[in-house]
């Protein structure tokens, strides 16, 4: 009997979130562009954010780079949370903080198993 691949499913859901977020930022609505402007970011910063989110998603999908992608995604979400907190939009900080936590959990779960140190006959 095989175990349920919940780590891979969590990583795929997280990658899906960043793929969608990247699309929403890269092809931003006027409302999203207005948000970036209100927060003081330069024109086109939403596209940079979208590209970084897409990079995080692709890195998360590959097991070999999952830790890096998860940490990149966590950094993007930390920046998003900090942005809205600094502008007094406290309720808007909850979703990025949750996604940041899931990203950090995904990074932790992707760490390779540590082998115990010491003498192991036959291994």
Beta strands, then each sheet from edge to edge (+ up, - down):
end
